[in-house]
Amino acid sequence: MSTYTSPTSVAGHTANTSAVVRITIVAAIGGFLFGYDSAVINGATGAMREYFGVGPTALGSAVASALLGAAAGAALGGRLADKLGRVRVMRIAAILFLLSSIFCAIDPFFGPDMGGFYWLVFWRVVGGVGVGVASIIAPAYIAEIAPADIRGRLGSLQQMGIVLGIFASQITNRIIVGFAGSAESSWLFGLDAWRWMFLLEAVPAIIYLVGAYTIPESPRWLVQQGRRDEAMTVMVRLQGQAPAEHRMSVIERTLDKEHNPRLSDLAGKAFGLKPIVWIGIGLAALQQLVGINVIFYYSNQLWQSVGFQEGDAFTISTITSVTNVVVTIVAILLVDKIGRKRLLLIGSIGMALTLGTMAAVFATATVTDAGPVLGDTAGLIALVAANLYVVFFGISWGPVMWVLLGEMFPNKIRGAALAVAGFIQWIANWLVTVTFPIISEASLVFAYGLYAFFALVSVFFVVKAVRETKGVELEDMHD
C-alpha cells in the first residue's frame, strides 16, 4: 500500500486562482472532446446500422473502435508528454480530433458497403487516439499546475469537460434530428444527418487547438528539462512568490533523485507491480466495468428497444446528460471538502443498488419478436433508476477516478503509471462497449446484473485499497 505524508503548508500562499482556473479550463477542453467524441456516435448508431447493413457485432465494433485508439493513445500519451511537454501533446490531440471529425463526415471512400464501414472505423480510431492522449495529459497537467488545496476541484474539471461534451453531443444530435427528420435523412448540403453529428466536433477541436497555444507549460516538466527560469516565472504567476520558491525547491529536490519515467519503474513484489500501480489499475478498470458508458453510447437504442419512440429516446438521453452535468458540479464542490475516498464509497453503494434495480425491472419485461417491452410503471422505474445511477456515478467515480490518477502516484512513476492505468481504463471501456449489444440481445437482466456485481466489488475495493489524497502535495506522494 502507498503511504502519504502530510502536506507542507507555506505562509503567504497567494495563488492566482483566476489564472489557474483559466488554464485548467483550457486543458479540460480535451475532456470535452473526449466526452463529445465518445458519445456522439450514440445518435448515429441506428442510422449507421441501416446505412451499412451491419449486425450487432459489427455495430459494437464500430462504436468501440474509438476506444481501441484511446487505449493506444493513453499508452503513448505519458511517454510523449515526458518527451515533448504537456502542452505540445495537447496540440497533437486537438489535431487528431479535428481530422477524425472531418473524415468521419466527408470521407470520399464512404459507401453503403463494408469498405465504407471500415473507413469510418479507421477515422474513429484516429479520433480515439486523440481521446486517449487527452485523457492522460489533462489530469497530469492539471495536477502539476494546481495548488494542493484546490487541486481536487480543478482536477474534477476534467470530468466536467467530459460530461459537458456528452451533453453537447446529445443536444447537437437532438437538434440535427429535429431539423432533418431522422438520423438517416439528408440535411444541409445533401450530407446525411448522422454525418453532421461527427462534423460539428470540428468546432471544439479548433477551440482546443487554439487554446493550447495560450497556456504555459507544466513547471515540473520545465524544471526537468533544465528550464528553471521559465518554470519559476510560471509558478510565481500561478501561486505567488513564496509558495513558488518553496514548491520549486521541493520539485528540484525530488527531480535530483529521479529519471524520466519508464515502465520498469513500476515493477514490484505484488504480482510484478508496485501496490500503488495495482490500485490505479483497479480504479481505472472498475470505473468502466460498472457499465456507465452503456448509458451514453447505447441509451437511444436501448430506450427504443423497450418501447420508446426515437424522439422520446433522444429526450431521455438529453435528460440523463443534464443530470450528469449537475451532479458533476456537486462533486466539484465536495471533493476537496469530504475527500476522494468517501465520495467513491457513496457512489459505489448507490450504483450497486440502482443497477440491481434496473436488472430486476428488465426481468419483468414482456418479450416480443421486436424485443423486450416494459410496461408504463416498469418503464418509469427503469428511467428513474438509470438516472439515479448516473447521479451516483457523477458525484463519485466519474470525476474522482481522474482526480486520483492525476495525483496519487509518486512523481518518479507518474507518467508511466498513468499510461498503464489509462490503457486499462480504455481497454475496460472497449470490453464493455463491444460486448453490450451481444449481451443485451441475449438478456438485459444479465447485462445490468453484471454491472451491479462490479459496482458491489468496487465497494470492497474502495474500503480496502484506496487511500485519501486530499490536500497532499504531489511531491509528498510516496510508494
For each residue, the residues with C-beta under 8 A, 3 or more apart:
1: 275 276 279 465 467
2: 275 276 279 408 410 467 477 478 479
3: 467 478
4: 467 468 469 472 476 477 478
5: 472 476 478
6: 472 476
7: 148 471 472 473 476
8: 246 250 473 476
9: 13
10: 13 242 243 246 247
11: 242
12: 240 241 242 243
13: 9 10 147 149 239 240 242 243
14: 239 240 241 242 243
15: 20 147 150 238 239 240 243
16: 19 20 237 238 239 240
17: 20 21 150
18: 21 22
19: 16 22 23 237 238
20: 15 16 17 23 24 145 146 147 150 154 238
21: 17 18 24 25 154
22: 18 19 25 26
23: 19 20 26 27 145 215 216 238
24: 20 21 27 28 142 145 146 154 157
25: 21 22 28 29 157
26: 22 23 29 208 211 212 214 215
27: 23 24 30 90 137 138 141 142 145 158 215
28: 24 25 31 32 138 142 157 158 160 161
29: 25 26 32 33 161 204 207 208 211
30: 27 33 34 90 93 94 134 135 137 138 158 161 208
31: 28 34 35 134 135 138 157 158 159 160 161 162 165
32: 28 29 35 36 161 162 164 165 168 204 208
33: 29 30 36 37 93 94 97 130 131 134 165 201 204 205 208
34: 30 31 37 38 131 134 135 161 162 165
35: 31 32 38 39 161 162 163 164 165 166 167 168 169
36: 32 33 39 40 165 166 168 169 201 204
37: 33 34 40 66 97 100 101 127 128 130 131 165 201
38: 34 35 41 66 67 131 162 165 166 293 296 297
39: 35 36 42 165 166 169 170 296 297 321
40: 36 37 43 44 169 172 173 197 198 201
41: 38 44 45 48 62 63 66 124 197 297
42: 39 45 169 170 173 296 297 298 299 300 301 317
43: 40 169 170 173 174 176 177 183 194 197 300 314
44: 40 41 47 48 173 183 194 197 198
45: 41 42 48 49 59 63 297 298 300 301
46: 49 50 183 184 300 301 304 310
47: 44 50 51 182 183 184 192 193 194
48: 41 44 45 51 52 54 59 62 120 194
49: 45 46 52 53 54 59
50: 46 47 53 184
51: 47 48 112 184 192 194
52: 48 49 58 112 113 114 116 117 120
53: 49 50 112
54: 48 49 58 59 62 114 117
55: 58 59
56: 59 60 437 438 441
57: 60 61 437 438
58: 52 54 55 61 62 117
59: 45 48 49 54 55 56 62 63 437
60: 56 57 63 64 433 434 435 436 437 438
61: 57 58 64 65 121 434
62: 41 48 54 58 59 65 117 120 121 124
63: 41 45 59 60 66 297 298 433 434
64: 60 61 67 68 429 430 433 434
65: 61 62 68 69 121 124 125 128
66: 37 38 41 63 69 70 124 125 127 128 131
67: 38 64 70 71 128 426 427 429 430 433 434
68: 64 65 71 72 125 128 426 430
69: 65 66 72 73 124 125 126 127 128 129 130 131 132
70: 66 67 73 74 128 129 131 132 135 426 429 430
71: 67 68 74 75 128 132 422 423 426 427 430
72: 68 69 75 76 128 129 132
73: 69 70 76 77 93 96 128 129 130 131 132 133 134 135 136 426
74: 70 71 77 78 132 133 135 136 419 422 423 425 426
75: 71 72 78 132 419 420 422 423
76: 72 73 79 80 129 132 133 419
77: 73 74 80 81 89 132 133 134 135 136 137 418 419 422
78: 74 75 81 82 136 140 261 415 416 418 419 422
79: 76 82 83 261 415 416 419
80: 76 77 83 84 89 92 133
81: 77 78 84 85 86 89 136 137 140 221 415
82: 78 79 221 224 260 261 415
83: 79 80
84: 80 81 88 89 92
85: 81 88 89 217 218 221 225
86: 81 89 90 137 140 141 144 217 218 221
87: 90 91 141 212 215 216 217 218
88: 84 85 91 92
89: 77 80 81 84 85 86 92 93 133 137
90: 27 30 86 87 93 94 134 137 138 141 208 212
91: 87 88 94 95 209 212 213
92: 80 84 88 89 95 96 130 133
93: 30 33 73 89 90 96 97 130 131 133 134 137 208
94: 30 33 90 91 97 98 130 205 206 208 209 212
95: 91 92 98 99 130 209
96: 73 92 93 99 100 126 127 129 130 133
97: 33 37 93 94 100 101 127 130 131 134 201 204 205 208
98: 94 95 101 102 202 205 206 209
99: 95 96 102 103 123 126 127
100: 37 96 97 103 104 123 124 126 127 128 130 198 201
101: 37 97 98 104 105 127 198 199 200 201 202 205
102: 98 99 105 106 199 202
103: 99 100 106 107 119 123 126
104: 100 101 107 120 123 124 127 195 198 199
105: 101 102 191 195 196 198 199
106: 102 103 191 195 199
107: 103 104 110 116 119 120 123
108:
109: 115 116 119
110: 107 116 119 120
111: 115 116
112: 51 52 53 116
113: 52 116 117
114: 52 54 117 118
115: 109 111 118 119
116: 52 107 109 110 111 112 113 119 120
117: 52 54 58 62 113 114 120 121
118: 114 115 121 122
119: 103 107 109 110 115 116 122 123
120: 48 52 62 104 107 110 116 117 123 124
121: 61 62 65 117 118 124 125
122: 118 119 125 126
123: 99 100 103 104 107 119 120 126 127
124: 41 62 65 66 69 100 104 120 121 127 128
125: 65 66 68 69 121 122 128 129
126: 69 96 99 100 103 122 123 129 130
127: 37 66 69 96 97 99 100 101 104 123 124 130 131 201
128: 37 65 66 67 68 69 70 71 72 73 100 124 125 131 132
129: 69 70 72 73 76 96 125 126 132 133
130: 33 37 69 73 92 93 94 95 96 97 100 126 127 133 134
131: 33 34 37 38 66 69 70 73 93 97 127 128 134 135
132: 69 70 71 72 73 74 75 76 77 128 129 135 136 422 426
133: 73 74 76 77 80 89 92 93 96 129 130 136 137
134: 30 31 33 34 73 77 90 93 97 130 131 137 138
135: 30 31 34 70 73 74 77 131 132 138 139 402 422 425 426
136: 73 74 77 78 81 132 133 139 140 418 419 422
137: 27 30 77 81 86 89 90 93 133 134 140 141
138: 27 28 30 31 90 134 135 141 142 158 161 402
139: 135 136 142 143 155 158 402 403 405 406 418
140: 78 81 86 136 137 143 144 218 406 414 415 418
141: 27 86 87 90 137 138 144 145 218
142: 24 27 28 138 139 145 146 151 154 155 157 158 406
143: 139 140 146 151 155 406 407 474
144: 86 140 141 218 219 220 221 474
145: 20 23 24 27 141 142 154 218 219 238
146: 20 24 142 143 150 151 154 155
147: 13 15 20 150 151 238 239 243
148: 7 151 471 472 473 474
149: 13 336 471
150: 15 17 20 146 147 153 154 336
151: 142 143 146 147 148 154 155 336 403 407
152: 155 156 335 336 340 403 470
153: 150 156 157 332 333 335 336
154: 20 21 24 142 145 146 150 151 157
155: 139 142 143 146 151 152 158 335 399 402 403 406 407
156: 152 153 159 160 328 331 332 335 399 400 402 403
157: 24 25 28 31 142 153 154 160 161 332
158: 27 28 30 31 138 139 142 155 161 162 399 402 403 406
159: 31 156 162 163 328 331 398 399 402
160: 28 31 156 157 163 164 325 328 329 332 399
161: 28 29 30 31 32 34 35 138 157 158 164 165
162: 31 32 34 35 38 158 159 165 166 398
163: 35 159 160 166 167 321 324 325 328 394 398
164: 32 35 160 161 167 168 325
165: 31 32 33 34 35 36 37 38 39 161 162 168 169 204
166: 35 36 38 39 162 163 169 170 296 321 324
167: 35 163 164 170 171 318 321 322 324 325
168: 32 35 36 164 165 171 172 204
169: 35 36 39 40 42 43 165 166 172 173 197
170: 39 42 43 166 167 173 174 314 317 318 320 321
171: 167 168 174 175 318 321
172: 40 168 169 175 176 197 200
173: 40 42 43 44 169 170 176 177 183 197 314
174: 43 170 171 177 178 314 315 317 318
175: 171 172 178 179
176: 43 172 173 179 180 183 187 193 196 197
177: 43 173 174 180 181 182 183 193 310 311 314
178: 174 175
179: 175 176 187 193
180: 176 177 183 185 186 187 193 196
181: 177 185 193
182: 47 177 185 193 310
183: 43 44 46 47 173 176 177 180 192 193 194 197
184: 46 47 50 51 192 193 194
185: 180 181 182 192 193
186: 180 190 191 192 193
187: 176 179 180 191 192 193 196
188: 191 196
189:
190: 186
191: 105 106 186 187 188 195 196 199
192: 47 51 183 184 185 186 187 195 196
193: 47 176 177 179 180 181 182 183 184 185 186 187 196 197
194: 43 44 47 48 51 183 184 197 198
195: 104 105 106 191 192 198 199
196: 105 176 180 187 188 191 192 193 199 200
197: 40 41 43 44 169 172 173 176 183 193 194 200
198: 40 44 100 101 104 105 194 195 201
199: 101 102 104 105 106 191 195 196 202
200: 101 172 196 197 203
201: 33 36 37 40 97 100 101 127 198 204 205
202: 98 101 102 199 205 206
203: 200 206 207
204: 29 32 33 36 97 165 168 201 207 208
205: 33 94 97 98 101 201 202 208 209
206: 94 98 202 203 209 210
207: 29 203 204 210 211
208: 26 29 30 32 33 90 93 94 97 204 205 211 212
209: 91 94 95 98 205 206 212 213
210: 206 207 213 214
211: 26 29 207 208 214 215
212: 26 87 90 91 94 208 209 215
213: 91 209 210
214: 26 210 211
215: 23 26 27 87 211 212
216: 23 87 219 234 237
217: 85 86 87 221 222 230 234
218: 85 86 87 140 141 144 145 221 222
219: 144 145 216 222 223 231 232 234 235 247 248 251
220: 144 223 224 231 251 255 411 474
221: 81 82 85 86 144 217 218 224 225
222: 217 218 219 225 227 228 230 231 234
223: 219 220 226 227 228 231 248 251 252 255
224: 82 220 221 255 260
225: 85 221 222
226: 223
227: 222 223 230 231
228: 222 223 231 232 248 252
229: 232 233
230: 217 222 227 233 234
231: 219 220 222 223 227 228 234 235 248 251
232: 219 228 229 235 236 244 248
233: 229 230 236 237
234: 216 217 219 222 230 231 237 238
235: 219 231 232 238 239 243 244 247 248
236: 232 233 239 240 241 244
237: 16 19 216 233 234
238: 15 16 19 20 23 145 147 234 235 244
239: 13 14 15 16 147 235 236 243 244 247
240: 12 13 14 15 16 236 243 244
241: 12 14 236 244 245
242: 10 11 12 13 14 245 246
243: 10 12 13 14 15 147 235 239 240 246 247
244: 232 235 236 238 239 240 241 247 248
245: 241 242 248 249
246: 8 10 242 243 249 250
247: 10 219 235 239 243 244 250 251 473 475
248: 219 223 228 231 232 235 244 245 251 252
249: 245 246 252 253
250: 8 246 247 253 254 473 475
251: 219 220 223 231 247 248 254 255 475
252: 223 228 248 249 255 256
253: 249 250 256 257 475
254: 250 251 257 258 411 412 475
255: 220 223 224 251 252 258 411
256: 252 253
257: 253 254 412
258: 254 255 411 412
259: 262 412
260: 82 224 415
261: 78 79 82 265 412 413 414 415 416 417
262: 259 265 416
263: 266 416 419 420
264: 267
265: 261 262 412 413 416
266: 263 273 274 277 413 416 417 420
267: 264 272 273 274
268: 272 273 274 275 277 479
269:
270: 273 274 275 278
271: 278
272: 267 268
273: 266 267 268 270 277 278 281
274: 266 267 268 270 277 278 413 479
275: 1 2 268 270 278 279 479
276: 1 2 279 280 408 409 410 413 417 479
277: 266 268 273 274 280 281 409 413 417 420 421
278: 270 271 273 274 275 281 282 465
279: 1 2 275 276 282 283 408 465 466 467
280: 276 277 283 284 404 405 408 409 417 418 420 421
281: 273 277 278 284 285 420 421 424
282: 278 279 285 286 461 465
283: 279 280 286 287 401 404 405 421 466
284: 280 281 287 288 401 405 421 422 424 425 428
285: 281 282 288 289 424 425 428
286: 282 283 289 290 397 454 457 458 461
287: 283 284 290 292 397 398 401 425 428
288: 284 285 291 292 293 425 428 429 431 432
289: 285 286 428 432 451 454
290: 286 287 351 355 393 397 451 454 455 458
291: 288 294 295 355 432 436 447 448 450 451 454
292: 287 288 295 296 390 393 397 398
293: 38 288 296 297 429 432 433
294: 291 297 298 299 302 432 433 436 447 451
295: 291 292 298 299 320 386 389 390
296: 38 39 42 166 292 293 299 317 320 321
297: 38 39 41 42 45 63 293 294 433 436
298: 42 45 63 294 295 301 302 436 437 440
299: 42 294 295 296 302 303 313 316 317 320 386
300: 42 43 45 46 303 304 310 313 314 317
301: 42 45 46 298 304 305 313
302: 294 298 299 305 306 313 440
303: 299 300 306 308 312 313 316 317
304: 46 300 301 307 308 309 310 313
305: 301 302 370 371 372 440
306: 302 303 362 365 371 372 373 374 379 382
307: 304 373 374 379
308: 303 304 312 313 316 379
309: 304 312 313
310: 46 177 182 300 304 313 314
311: 177 314 315
312: 303 308 309 315 316
313: 299 300 301 302 303 304 308 309 310 316 317
314: 43 170 173 174 177 300 310 311 317 318
315: 174 311 312 318 319
316: 299 303 308 312 313 319 320 383
317: 42 170 174 296 299 300 303 313 314 320 321
318: 167 170 171 174 314 315 321 322
319: 315 316 322 323 387
320: 170 295 296 299 316 317 323 324 386 387 390
321: 39 163 166 167 170 171 296 317 318 324 325
322: 167 318 319 325 326
323: 319 320 326 327 387 390 391 394
324: 163 166 167 320 321 327 328 390 393 394 398
325: 160 163 164 167 321 322 328 329
326: 322 323 329 330 394
327: 323 324 330 331 390 391 394 395
328: 156 159 160 163 324 325 331 332 394 395 398 399
329: 160 325 326 332 333
330: 326 327 333 334 394 395
331: 156 159 327 328 334 335 343 394 395 396 398 399 400
332: 153 156 157 160 328 329 335 399
333: 153 329 330 337
334: 330 331 337 338 343 395
335: 152 153 155 156 331 332 338 339 340 343 399 400 403 470
336: 149 150 151 152 153 470 471
337: 333 334
338: 334 335 342 343
339: 335 342 343 468 470
340: 152 335 343 344 400 403 404 466 468 469 470
341: 344 345 462 466 467 468
342: 338 339 345 346
343: 331 334 335 338 339 340 346 347 395 396 400
344: 340 341 347 348 396 397 400 401 458 462 466
345: 341 342 348 349 396 459 462 463
346: 342 343 349 350 392 395 396
347: 343 344 350 351 392 393 395 396 397 400
348: 344 345 351 352 396 397 455 456 458 459 461 462
349: 345 346 352 353 392 459
350: 346 347 353 354 388 389 391 392 396
351: 290 347 348 354 355 389 392 393 397 452 455 458
352: 348 349 355 356 452 455 456 458 459
353: 349 350 356 357
354: 350 351 357 358 385 386 388 389 392
355: 290 291 351 352 358 359 385 389 448 449 451 452 455
356: 352 353 359 360 448 449 452
357: 353 354 360 361 381 385
358: 354 355 361 362 382 385 386 389 448 452
359: 355 356 362 363 444 445 446 447 448 449 452
360: 356 357 363 364
361: 357 358 364 365 374 378 381 382 385
362: 306 358 359 365 372 374 382 444 445 448
363: 359 360 445
364: 360 361 374 375 378
365: 306 361 362 372 373 374 378 444
366: 372 373 374 375
367: 371 372 373
368: 371 372 373
369:
370: 305 373
371: 305 306 367 368
372: 305 306 362 365 366 367 368 444
373: 306 307 365 366 367 368 370
374: 306 307 361 362 364 365 366 378 379 382
375: 364 366 378 379
376: 379 380
377: 380 381
378: 361 364 365 374 375 381 382
379: 306 307 308 374 375 376 382 383
380: 376 377 383 384
381: 357 361 377 378 384 385
382: 306 358 361 362 374 378 379 385 386
383: 316 379 380 386 387
384: 380 381 387 388
385: 354 355 357 358 361 381 382 388 389
386: 295 299 320 354 358 382 383 389 390
387: 319 320 323 383 384 390 391
388: 350 354 384 385 391 392
389: 295 350 351 354 355 358 385 386 392 393
390: 292 295 320 323 324 327 386 387 393 394
391: 323 327 350 387 388 394 395
392: 346 347 349 350 351 354 388 389 395 396
393: 290 292 324 347 351 389 390 396 397 398
394: 163 323 324 326 327 328 330 331 390 391 398 399
395: 327 328 330 331 334 343 346 347 391 392 398 399
396: 331 343 344 345 346 347 348 350 392 393 399 400
397: 286 287 290 292 344 347 348 351 393 400 401 458
398: 159 162 163 287 292 324 328 331 393 394 395 401 402
399: 155 156 158 159 160 328 331 332 335 394 395 396 402 403
400: 156 331 335 340 343 344 347 396 397 403 404
401: 283 284 287 344 397 398 404 405 425
402: 135 138 139 155 156 158 159 398 399 405 406
403: 139 151 152 155 156 158 335 340 399 400 406 407
404: 280 283 340 400 401 407 408 466 469
405: 139 280 283 284 401 402 408 409 418 421 422
406: 139 140 142 143 155 158 402 403 418
407: 143 151 155 403 404 469 472 474 477
408: 2 276 279 280 404 405 467 469 477
409: 276 277 280 405 413 414 417 418 477
410: 2 276 413 414 477 478 479
411: 220 254 255 258 414 474 475 477
412: 254 257 258 259 261 265
413: 261 265 266 274 276 277 409 410 416 417 479
414: 140 261 409 410 411 417 418 474
415: 78 79 81 82 140 260 261 418 419
416: 78 79 261 262 263 265 266 413 419 420
417: 261 266 276 277 280 409 413 414 420 421
418: 77 78 136 139 140 280 405 406 409 414 415 421 422
419: 74 75 76 77 78 79 136 263 415 416 422 423
420: 75 263 266 277 280 281 416 417 423 424
421: 277 280 281 283 284 405 417 418 424 425
422: 71 74 75 77 78 132 135 136 284 405 418 419 425 426
423: 71 74 75 419 420 426 427
424: 281 284 285 420 421 427 428
425: 74 135 284 285 287 288 401 421 422 428 429
426: 67 68 70 71 73 74 132 135 422 423 429 430
427: 67 71 423 424 430 431
428: 284 285 287 288 289 424 425 431 432
429: 64 67 70 288 293 425 426 432 433
430: 64 67 68 70 71 426 427 433 434
431: 288 427 428 434 435
432: 288 289 291 293 294 428 429 435 436
433: 60 63 64 67 293 294 297 429 430 436
434: 60 61 63 64 67 430 431 437
435: 60 431 432 438 439
436: 60 291 294 297 298 432 433 439 440 447
437: 56 57 59 60 298 434 440 441
438: 56 57 60 435 441 442
439: 435 436 442 443 446 447 450
440: 298 302 305 436 437 443 444 447
441: 56 437 438
442: 438 439 446
443: 439 440 446 447
444: 359 362 365 372 440 447 448
445: 359 362 363 448 449
446: 359 439 442 443 449 450
447: 291 294 359 436 439 440 443 444 450 451
448: 291 355 356 358 359 362 444 445 451 452
449: 355 356 359 445 446 452 453
450: 291 439 446 447 453 454
451: 289 290 291 294 355 447 448 454 455
452: 351 352 355 356 358 359 448 449 455 456
453: 449 450 456 457
454: 286 289 290 291 450 451 457 458
455: 290 348 351 352 355 451 452 458 459
456: 348 352 452 453 459 460
457: 286 453 454 460 461
458: 286 290 344 348 351 352 397 454 455 461 462
459: 345 348 349 352 455 456 462 463
460: 456 457 463 464
461: 282 286 348 457 458 464 465 466
462: 341 344 345 348 458 459 465 466
463: 345 459 460 466
464: 460 461
465: 1 278 279 282 461 462
466: 279 283 340 341 344 404 461 462 463
467: 1 2 3 4 279 341 408
468: 4 339 340 341
469: 4 340 404 407 408 472 477
470: 152 335 336 339 340
471: 7 148 149 336
472: 4 5 6 7 148 407 469 476 477
473: 7 8 148 247 250 476 477
474: 143 144 148 220 407 411 414 477
475: 247 250 251 253 254 411
476: 4 5 6 7 8 472 473
477: 2 4 407 408 409 410 411 469 472 473 474
478: 2 3 4 5 410
479: 2 268 274 275 276 410 413
